Amino acid sequence: MKKYLLIIMVLAFLPTPGKSQVQVRDSYDKSLPFDKRHQAGIRLGVWLNQGDEPSGRDSSVVSYKMDIGNTNFYFEGFGAYRLNPRLMFEFSLGFVNRGNVTLYDGRYSYVGNLVVYSILAHVKLYPLPRMLGKLYPYITAGGGLYYGRHDVQFTTDYDFFRVFNEKSGTDFNYVVGGGFDWPLSGTIGLDMNVKYMPISLSNTIVDISNFDALSISVGVKYLFESGK
């Protein structure tokens, strides 16, 4: 009798399959869907030049040796805040190295790179809830600051900081683009993005002032909900 009693007590405390299924379902219901989550991540891709190319013209005083490409590696970090299921506000910081530049000024040389930064804020609109099962297409529009610079890393000029001013320029302009999101799970997603960036810098750098560009990149992002 005691033996049967012990078996009954053990069975009473064991979880039943039905209870386990309810717990899993409840946990799933508490996770927010993709269209209610914020985003943060990075994008890697290519920068396609749509602007001017250096002419390579030299003067009697200054000359350049350049290796400026029309296709360059592009990096971008971003964060996006969800306003509603169809609309987000995104902030991004991008960087591209257009190539090597050596400036010869008399008996001195200045070796560096031609770099461009983008600091952009734009809205991200999802016109369709989703397509092809898991893809969320979107379009973007906004604007911000573009900053270009001849960034010198090495020079034969012993008085570099007093004599030589690194050429730089800025431009406040718009940006438009689009792409699609592909959530892989509740917290991780992929991103394919295309941007058109018109850039007319305030100063000519290495014989270029028009830096218009098209970027094509792929990113990975962390999907999260607000801590509030």
Backbone as CSV, one residue per row, in Angstrom:
resi,resn,N_x,N_y,N_z,CA_x,CA_y,CA_z,C_x,C_y,C_z
1,MET,0.833,-1.213,0.000,0.000,0.000,0.000,0.863,1.256,0.000
2,LYS,1.906,1.237,0.841,2.802,2.401,0.914,3.498,2.628,-0.428
3,LYS,3.798,1.486,-1.086,4.466,1.586,-2.389,3.588,2.297,-3.402
4,TYR,2.258,1.938,-3.450,1.344,2.584,-4.390,1.151,4.052,-4.050
5,LEU,1.130,4.345,-2.768,0.955,5.744,-2.323,2.108,6.625,-2.796
6,LEU,3.301,6.084,-2.700,4.500,6.821,-3.117,4.472,7.101,-4.624
7,ILE,4.030,6.122,-5.400,3.949,6.298,-6.861,2.949,7.388,-7.221
8,ILE,1.792,7.389,-6.524,0.752,8.398,-6.790,1.263,9.797,-6.490
9,MET,2.009,9.957,-5.392,2.545,11.281,-5.008,3.559,11.775,-6.033
10,VAL,4.417,10.879,-6.528,5.430,11.269,-7.535,4.762,11.712,-8.822
11,LEU,3.754,10.961,-9.262,3.035,11.315,-10.489,2.307,12.632,-10.357
12,ALA,1.828,12.951,-9.180,1.088,14.195,-8.959,1.975,15.412,-9.124
13,PHE,3.274,15.272,-8.784,4.183,16.425,-8.870,4.890,16.537,-10.215
14,LEU,4.789,15.518,-11.042,5.403,15.594,-12.382,4.600,16.516,-13.285
15,PRO,5.289,17.412,-14.116,4.551,18.284,-15.054,3.947,17.462,-16.168
16,THR,2.728,17.775,-16.528,2.048,17.084,-17.618,2.407,17.723,-18.938
17,PRO,2.323,16.992,-20.075,2.625,17.559,-21.412,1.777,18.764,-21.726
18,GLY,0.544,18.758,-21.288,-0.350,19.883,-21.559,0.125,21.152,-20.910
19,LYS,0.611,21.049,-19.668,1.100,22.225,-18.955,2.337,22.786,-19.630
20,SER,3.256,21.911,-20.086,4.471,22.370,-20.756,4.142,23.128,-22.020
21,GLN,3.188,22.647,-22.789,2.812,23.324,-24.027,2.239,24.695,-23.752
22,VAL,1.452,24.829,-22.702,0.866,26.132,-22.359,1.947,27.121,-21.981
23,GLN,2.973,26.648,-21.224,4.051,27.538,-20.817,4.831,28.044,-22.030
24,VAL,5.134,27.171,-22.968,5.870,27.588,-24.175,5.051,28.583,-24.984
25,ARG,3.770,28.335,-25.112,2.908,29.225,-25.879,2.803,30.591,-25.216
26,ASP,2.694,30.617,-23.895,2.621,31.888,-23.175,3.896,32.694,-23.373
27,SER,5.062,32.007,-23.322,6.338,32.692,-23.494,6.437,33.283,-24.891
28,TYR,5.944,32.558,-25.897,5.983,33.043,-27.276,5.105,34.270,-27.441
29,ASP,3.946,34.267,-26.823,3.014,35.378,-26.948,3.591,36.676,-26.377
30,LYS,4.502,36.547,-25.409,5.060,37.742,-24.766,6.130,38.415,-25.625
31,SER,6.707,37.732,-26.617,7.741,38.326,-27.461,7.099,39.249,-28.489
32,LEU,7.710,40.416,-28.667,7.161,41.386,-29.607,7.496,41.000,-31.043
33,PRO,6.611,41.226,-31.997,6.915,40.952,-33.408,7.907,41.974,-33.959
34,PHE,8.403,41.705,-35.169,9.412,42.564,-35.793,8.947,44.012,-35.901
35,ASP,7.689,44.233,-36.274,7.209,45.591,-36.517,6.941,46.390,-35.239
36,LYS,7.367,45.859,-34.083,7.268,46.615,-32.838,8.614,46.723,-32.125
37,ARG,9.677,46.366,-32.829,11.014,46.384,-32.229,11.894,47.489,-32.821
38,HIS,12.803,48.005,-31.994,13.814,48.958,-32.434,14.982,48.189,-33.052
39,GLN,15.936,48.932,-33.652,17.035,48.279,-34.360,18.359,48.989,-34.092
40,ALA,19.442,48.213,-34.095,20.796,48.770,-34.016,21.738,47.797,-34.697
41,GLY,22.652,48.317,-35.546,23.542,47.397,-36.237,24.563,48.097,-37.102
42,ILE,25.174,47.327,-37.998,26.190,47.844,-38.914,25.884,47.354,-40.326
43,ARG,26.353,48.130,-41.311,26.234,47.741,-42.719,27.614,47.829,-43.375
44,LEU,27.898,46.889,-44.256,29.133,46.874,-45.030,28.766,46.750,-46.501
45,GLY,29.497,47.480,-47.340,29.160,47.413,-48.765,30.114,48.204,-49.619
46,VAL,29.590,48.721,-50.734,30.418,49.458,-51.690,29.886,50.881,-51.860
47,TRP,30.815,51.778,-52.095,30.549,53.187,-52.400,30.832,53.371,-53.885
48,LEU,29.817,53.706,-54.657,29.962,53.890,-56.103,29.959,55.383,-56.410
49,ASN,31.064,55.878,-56.928,31.180,57.304,-57.207,30.259,57.730,-58.344
50,GLN,29.487,58.786,-58.102,28.611,59.369,-59.112,29.007,60.819,-59.399
51,GLY,30.090,61.275,-58.788,30.515,62.663,-58.919,31.745,62.822,-59.796
52,ASP,32.551,63.831,-59.473,33.731,64.155,-60.274,34.860,63.165,-60.019
53,GLU,35.786,63.141,-60.965,37.023,62.385,-60.822,38.185,63.369,-60.840
54,PRO,39.267,63.080,-60.099,40.408,64.001,-60.094,41.041,64.094,-61.480
55,SER,41.367,65.315,-61.879,41.950,65.515,-63.206,43.446,65.252,-63.222
56,GLY,44.067,65.317,-62.036,45.512,65.095,-61.976,46.319,66.280,-62.452
57,ARG,45.705,67.448,-62.499,46.419,68.630,-62.952,47.438,69.074,-61.904
58,ASP,48.636,69.417,-62.337,49.685,69.903,-61.451,49.987,71.363,-61.755
59,SER,50.438,72.067,-60.729,50.886,73.449,-60.923,52.393,73.489,-60.740
60,SER,52.958,74.658,-60.906,54.405,74.798,-60.766,54.847,74.650,-59.310
61,VAL,53.897,74.773,-58.377,54.233,74.714,-56.950,53.776,73.396,-56.317
62,VAL,52.539,72.990,-56.622,51.943,71.821,-55.971,51.621,70.754,-57.009
63,SER,51.865,69.489,-56.661,51.495,68.366,-57.524,50.954,67.236,-56.651
64,TYR,50.164,66.350,-57.275,49.534,65.246,-56.558,49.924,63.915,-57.197
65,LYS,50.040,62.909,-56.357,50.105,61.527,-56.812,48.913,60.830,-56.167
66,MET,47.972,60.298,-56.971,46.705,59.811,-56.432,46.368,58.421,-56.922
67,ASP,45.684,57.706,-56.075,45.090,56.425,-56.448,43.655,56.437,-55.925
68,ILE,42.795,57.213,-56.605,41.402,57.407,-56.183,40.513,56.485,-57.007
69,GLY,39.758,55.641,-56.312,38.905,54.692,-57.011,37.467,55.179,-57.121
70,ASN,36.752,54.653,-58.094,35.327,54.946,-58.247,34.453,53.946,-57.498
71,THR,35.063,52.854,-57.030,34.366,51.852,-56.220,35.194,51.598,-54.973
72,ASN,34.617,51.863,-53.817,35.351,51.755,-52.564,34.538,51.028,-51.496
73,PHE,35.240,50.550,-50.488,34.582,49.885,-49.367,33.862,50.925,-48.507
74,TYR,32.642,50.605,-48.083,31.819,51.536,-47.310,31.361,50.876,-46.014
75,PHE,31.482,51.622,-44.914,31.050,51.139,-43.596,30.014,52.101,-43.023
76,GLU,29.009,51.537,-42.349,27.976,52.378,-41.750,27.449,51.718,-40.472
77,GLY,27.374,52.497,-39.402,26.718,52.073,-38.176,25.413,52.839,-38.036
78,PHE,24.383,52.204,-37.466,23.075,52.853,-37.414,22.265,52.389,-36.215
79,GLY,21.297,53.218,-35.852,20.307,52.877,-34.847,18.967,53.417,-35.305
80,ALA,17.898,52.649,-35.088,16.576,53.046,-35.569,15.550,52.881,-34.450
81,TYR,14.772,53.923,-34.250,13.743,53.928,-33.202,12.366,53.734,-33.827
82,ARG,11.623,52.776,-33.322,10.306,52.457,-33.876,9.267,53.464,-33.388
83,LEU,8.635,54.182,-34.333,7.568,55.123,-34.007,6.206,54.440,-34.034
84,ASN,6.002,53.578,-35.025,4.802,52.747,-35.122,5.141,51.585,-36.051
85,PRO,4.242,50.614,-36.252,4.601,49.447,-37.066,5.088,49.765,-38.476
86,ARG,4.712,50.902,-39.047,5.097,51.241,-40.426,6.200,52.303,-40.516
87,LEU,6.600,52.900,-39.393,7.495,54.052,-39.460,8.577,53.985,-38.384
88,MET,9.836,54.289,-38.812,10.960,54.350,-37.888,11.760,55.620,-38.139
89,PHE,12.501,56.051,-37.121,13.457,57.156,-37.264,14.847,56.571,-37.124
90,GLU,15.687,56.760,-38.164,17.019,56.144,-38.165,18.118,57.203,-38.181
91,PHE,19.158,56.950,-37.393,20.359,57.781,-37.360,21.542,56.913,-37.779
92,SER,22.383,57.429,-38.694,23.497,56.622,-39.184,24.779,57.436,-39.301
93,LEU,25.892,56.737,-39.147,27.222,57.318,-39.320,27.980,56.449,-40.310
94,GLY,28.359,57.035,-41.466,29.032,56.286,-42.515,30.446,56.783,-42.756
95,PHE,31.266,55.908,-43.364,32.665,56.250,-43.633,33.128,55.543,-44.894
96,VAL,33.880,56.280,-45.737,34.493,55.690,-46.923,35.873,56.296,-47.126
97,ASN,36.831,55.454,-47.507,38.173,55.894,-47.877,38.263,55.796,-49.397
98,ARG,38.332,56.959,-50.060,38.320,56.973,-51.526,39.652,56.549,-52.135
99,GLY,40.734,56.582,-51.351,42.019,56.166,-51.893,43.180,56.973,-51.354
100,ASN,44.379,56.653,-51.851,45.616,57.285,-51.387,45.898,58.583,-52.146
101,VAL,46.384,59.564,-51.387,46.746,60.855,-51.980,48.074,61.316,-51.392
102,THR,49.025,61.637,-52.271,50.294,62.234,-51.833,50.435,63.603,-52.483
103,LEU,50.589,64.617,-51.658,50.741,65.984,-52.148,52.215,66.381,-52.034
104,TYR,52.764,66.930,-53.129,54.142,67.419,-53.145,54.101,68.937,-53.240
105,ASP,54.661,69.578,-52.223,54.688,71.039,-52.154,56.134,71.470,-51.934
106,GLY,56.795,71.831,-53.041,58.211,72.174,-52.937,59.026,70.955,-52.550
107,ARG,59.796,71.041,-51.460,60.619,69.919,-51.022,59.927,69.036,-49.999
108,TYR,58.656,69.334,-49.701,57.915,68.561,-48.710,56.859,67.668,-49.388
109,SER,56.566,66.565,-48.743,55.500,65.679,-49.231,54.557,65.348,-48.079
110,TYR,53.278,65.152,-48.435,52.234,64.876,-47.440,51.439,63.652,-47.923
111,VAL,51.578,62.553,-47.206,50.987,61.279,-47.615,49.752,60.993,-46.751
112,GLY,48.636,60.676,-47.405,47.415,60.401,-46.649,46.332,59.781,-47.507
113,ASN,45.089,59.971,-47.067,43.925,59.388,-47.750,42.847,60.448,-47.940
114,LEU,42.008,60.215,-48.923,40.843,61.060,-49.148,39.638,60.332,-48.526
115,VAL,39.090,60.886,-47.444,38.021,60.210,-46.711,36.765,61.075,-46.702
116,VAL,35.622,60.413,-46.631,34.330,61.097,-46.569,33.503,60.459,-45.452
117,TYR,32.910,61.311,-44.610,32.023,60.860,-43.537,30.598,61.346,-43.833
118,SER,29.629,60.564,-43.398,28.228,60.984,-43.493,27.569,60.819,-42.125
119,ILE,26.886,61.865,-41.682,26.125,61.831,-40.427,24.687,62.170,-40.803
120,LEU,23.814,61.154,-40.829,22.493,61.310,-41.432,21.372,60.928,-40.472
121,ALA,20.249,61.601,-40.639,19.018,61.272,-39.915,17.893,61.188,-40.943
122,HIS,17.137,60.092,-40.923,16.073,59.954,-41.905,14.952,59.075,-41.380
123,VAL,13.807,59.199,-42.026,12.669,58.356,-41.674,12.700,57.103,-42.549
124,LYS,12.219,56.021,-41.979,12.227,54.726,-42.649,10.784,54.233,-42.683
125,LEU,10.211,54.171,-43.885,8.799,53.824,-44.045,8.656,52.431,-44.648
126,TYR,7.822,51.602,-44.020,7.489,50.277,-44.544,6.120,50.369,-45.226
127,PRO,6.079,50.531,-46.543,4.780,50.702,-47.220,3.937,49.435,-47.237
128,LEU,4.604,48.265,-47.125,3.895,46.983,-47.117,4.222,46.252,-45.816
129,PRO,3.263,45.519,-45.258,3.551,44.788,-44.028,4.704,43.803,-44.205
130,ARG,4.708,43.075,-45.306,5.819,42.210,-45.669,5.523,41.555,-47.017
131,MET,6.571,40.941,-47.592,6.391,40.265,-48.873,7.259,39.008,-48.891
132,LEU,6.909,38.061,-49.740,7.649,36.805,-49.879,7.847,36.113,-48.531
133,GLY,6.877,36.276,-47.649,6.925,35.562,-46.379,7.624,36.296,-45.260
134,LYS,8.960,36.614,-45.423,9.731,37.168,-44.314,10.404,38.503,-44.624
135,LEU,10.262,39.033,-45.837,10.940,40.271,-46.208,10.045,41.473,-45.958
136,TYR,10.631,42.519,-45.370,9.910,43.762,-45.099,10.538,44.880,-45.934
137,PRO,9.990,45.231,-47.100,10.559,46.309,-47.913,10.342,47.671,-47.263
138,TYR,11.295,48.586,-47.495,11.183,49.928,-46.917,11.801,50.967,-47.850
139,ILE,11.408,52.226,-47.640,12.022,53.364,-48.315,12.466,54.365,-47.253
140,THR,13.503,55.151,-47.562,14.030,56.124,-46.607,14.206,57.482,-47.271
141,ALA,14.112,58.522,-46.457,14.360,59.892,-46.925,14.762,60.731,-45.724
142,GLY,15.722,61.615,-45.946,16.185,62.470,-44.851,17.319,63.359,-45.306
143,GLY,18.218,63.653,-44.392,19.335,64.530,-44.718,20.336,64.562,-43.583
144,GLY,21.381,65.365,-43.778,22.391,65.468,-42.732,23.659,66.121,-43.225
145,LEU,24.741,65.819,-42.543,26.041,66.443,-42.788,26.976,65.468,-43.488
146,TYR,27.626,65.958,-44.558,28.695,65.221,-45.222,30.002,65.978,-44.992
147,TYR,31.050,65.241,-44.682,32.348,65.866,-44.368,33.448,65.119,-45.106
148,GLY,34.215,65.840,-45.939,35.320,65.247,-46.673,36.643,65.867,-46.245
149,ARG,37.719,65.064,-46.359,39.001,65.551,-45.854,40.167,64.816,-46.510
150,HIS,41.247,65.563,-46.776,42.517,64.944,-47.131,43.231,64.665,-45.820
151,ASP,43.151,63.423,-45.366,43.645,63.037,-44.046,45.107,62.597,-44.156
152,VAL,46.030,63.435,-43.667,47.469,63.175,-43.800,47.960,62.328,-42.631
153,GLN,48.640,61.201,-42.941,49.222,60.354,-41.897,50.742,60.476,-41.790
154,PHE,51.396,60.933,-42.876,52.857,61.020,-42.855,53.297,62.229,-43.674
155,THR,54.340,62.915,-43.185,54.867,64.088,-43.905,56.348,64.261,-43.623
156,THR,57.044,64.889,-44.574,58.458,65.243,-44.378,58.605,66.658,-43.846
157,ASP,57.485,67.308,-43.600,57.469,68.690,-43.104,57.579,68.671,-41.580
158,TYR,58.699,69.164,-41.041,58.907,69.147,-39.588,57.975,70.132,-38.873
159,ASP,57.456,71.126,-39.605,56.575,72.132,-39.001,55.151,71.958,-39.551
160,PHE,54.705,70.720,-39.631,53.451,70.370,-40.298,52.240,71.110,-39.718
161,PHE,52.086,71.094,-38.419,50.883,71.643,-37.795,50.775,73.157,-37.942
162,ARG,51.913,73.841,-38.110,51.856,75.296,-38.258,51.689,75.711,-39.707
163,VAL,52.274,74.969,-40.616,52.317,75.386,-42.017,51.191,74.780,-42.852
164,PHE,50.947,73.473,-42.700,50.048,72.762,-43.612,48.662,72.618,-42.999
165,ASN,47.662,73.043,-43.721,46.275,72.856,-43.306,45.648,71.761,-44.157
166,GLU,45.214,70.688,-43.533,44.571,69.610,-44.278,43.286,70.123,-44.915
167,LYS,43.163,69.956,-46.206,41.983,70.424,-46.917,40.751,69.626,-46.498
168,SER,39.676,70.346,-46.217,38.434,69.677,-45.842,37.252,70.518,-46.320
169,GLY,36.078,69.898,-46.341,34.869,70.600,-46.760,33.642,69.917,-46.192
170,THR,32.553,70.656,-46.107,31.300,70.118,-45.575,30.146,70.419,-46.527
171,ASP,29.067,69.687,-46.335,27.858,69.921,-47.111,26.658,69.378,-46.334
172,PHE,25.619,70.204,-46.195,24.347,69.747,-45.643,23.432,69.437,-46.825
173,ASN,23.011,68.185,-46.925,22.247,67.790,-48.103,21.312,66.633,-47.752
174,TYR,20.499,66.222,-48.736,19.509,65.185,-48.495,20.079,63.801,-48.787
175,VAL,19.310,62.770,-48.456,19.629,61.396,-48.778,18.315,60.651,-49.015
176,VAL,18.285,59.793,-50.016,17.108,58.947,-50.277,17.599,57.521,-50.506
177,GLY,16.722,56.570,-50.238,17.132,55.191,-50.427,16.006,54.205,-50.189
178,GLY,16.394,52.962,-50.026,15.425,51.902,-49.791,16.121,50.582,-49.594
179,GLY,15.316,49.532,-49.409,15.872,48.203,-49.210,14.846,47.283,-48.605
180,PHE,15.322,46.285,-47.893,14.399,45.397,-47.194,15.071,44.816,-45.953
181,ASP,14.257,44.497,-44.956,14.692,43.834,-43.737,14.289,42.372,-43.791
182,TRP,15.117,41.521,-43.204,14.844,40.095,-43.148,15.115,39.602,-41.727
183,PRO,14.114,39.593,-40.851,14.334,39.097,-39.487,14.583,37.595,-39.478
184,LEU,15.685,37.193,-38.835,16.024,35.778,-38.734,15.458,35.152,-37.468
185,SER,15.281,35.997,-36.450,14.702,35.539,-35.186,14.072,36.747,-34.506
186,GLY,13.683,36.592,-33.263,13.089,37.714,-32.542,14.067,38.820,-32.222
187,THR,15.386,38.523,-32.266,16.387,39.519,-31.878,17.449,39.806,-32.943
188,ILE,17.539,38.998,-34.006,18.567,39.183,-35.027,17.913,39.298,-36.403
189,GLY,18.424,40.249,-37.211,17.903,40.412,-38.562,18.993,40.826,-39.537
190,LEU,18.720,40.655,-40.814,19.609,41.108,-41.882,18.966,42.293,-42.591
191,ASP,19.799,43.049,-43.309,19.333,44.287,-43.924,20.068,44.486,-45.238
192,MET,19.339,44.740,-46.316,19.938,45.128,-47.593,19.519,46.569,-47.857
193,ASN,20.499,47.455,-48.106,20.218,48.887,-48.168,20.894,49.540,-49.375
194,VAL,20.182,50.474,-50.009,20.724,51.287,-51.102,20.454,52.750,-50.778
195,LYS,21.481,53.609,-50.926,21.331,55.040,-50.659,21.905,55.855,-51.811
196,TYR,21.226,56.957,-52.130,21.810,57.955,-53.025,22.128,59.194,-52.202
197,MET,23.399,59.626,-52.266,23.864,60.763,-51.463,24.469,61.834,-52.370
198,PRO,23.775,62.961,-52.581,24.353,64.070,-53.350,25.268,64.889,-52.438
199,ILE,26.533,65.040,-52.819,27.512,65.701,-51.940,28.293,66.737,-52.735
200,SER,28.072,68.011,-52.431,28.839,69.105,-53.035,29.539,69.843,-51.906
201,LEU,30.810,69.520,-51.682,31.533,70.075,-50.538,31.825,71.554,-50.714
202,SER,31.952,72.227,-49.583,32.171,73.676,-49.585,33.552,74.042,-50.121
203,ASN,34.507,73.121,-50.072,35.848,73.362,-50.597,36.249,72.234,-51.546
204,THR,37.121,72.554,-52.477,37.664,71.541,-53.375,38.769,70.776,-52.659
205,ILE,38.676,69.444,-52.694,39.683,68.602,-52.052,40.284,67.699,-53.115
206,VAL,41.584,67.785,-53.272,42.292,66.984,-54.270,41.616,67.136,-55.631
207,ASP,41.305,68.366,-55.979,40.739,68.698,-57.290,39.302,68.194,-57.466
208,ILE,38.603,67.858,-56.355,37.225,67.367,-56.423,36.357,68.153,-55.447
209,SER,35.172,68.544,-55.896,34.204,69.155,-54.983,32.859,68.412,-55.012
210,ASN,32.589,67.707,-56.126,31.347,66.934,-56.252,31.637,65.471,-55.903
211,PHE,31.104,65.015,-54.768,31.343,63.658,-54.284,30.061,62.819,-54.299
212,ASP,29.120,63.114,-55.200,27.873,62.339,-55.263,28.178,60.841,-55.275
213,ALA,27.322,60.068,-54.556,27.622,58.642,-54.439,26.352,57.815,-54.304
214,LEU,26.488,56.553,-54.681,25.455,55.542,-54.461,26.098,54.439,-53.628
215,SER,25.490,54.119,-52.489,26.019,53.054,-51.642,25.074,51.854,-51.689
216,ILE,25.669,50.671,-51.755,24.924,49.406,-51.718,25.551,48.563,-50.620
217,SER,24.775,48.225,-49.605,25.357,47.545,-48.453,24.421,46.492,-47.884
218,VAL,25.027,45.579,-47.134,24.302,44.525,-46.424,24.665,44.632,-44.950
219,GLY,23.665,44.518,-44.083,23.928,44.700,-42.666,23.336,43.610,-41.804
220,VAL,23.805,43.587,-40.562,23.234,42.725,-39.536,22.784,43.625,-38.397
221,LYS,21.649,43.318,-37.800,21.084,44.213,-36.792,20.534,43.436,-35.606
222,TYR,20.562,44.118,-34.477,19.982,43.591,-33.249,18.595,44.199,-33.098
223,LEU,17.594,43.371,-32.906,16.219,43.812,-32.749,15.870,43.769,-31.262
224,PHE,15.401,44.885,-30.739,15.142,44.932,-29.296,13.916,45.763,-28.991
225,GLU,13.375,45.555,-27.819,12.236,46.332,-27.363,12.682,47.358,-26.341
226,SER,11.921,48.418,-26.192,12.263,49.479,-25.259,12.241,48.950,-23.837
227,GLY,13.162,49.491,-23.009,13.221,49.076,-21.613,12.156,49.707,-20.763
228,LYS,11.356,50.631,-21.342,10.304,51.316,-20.576,9.147,50.367,-20.284
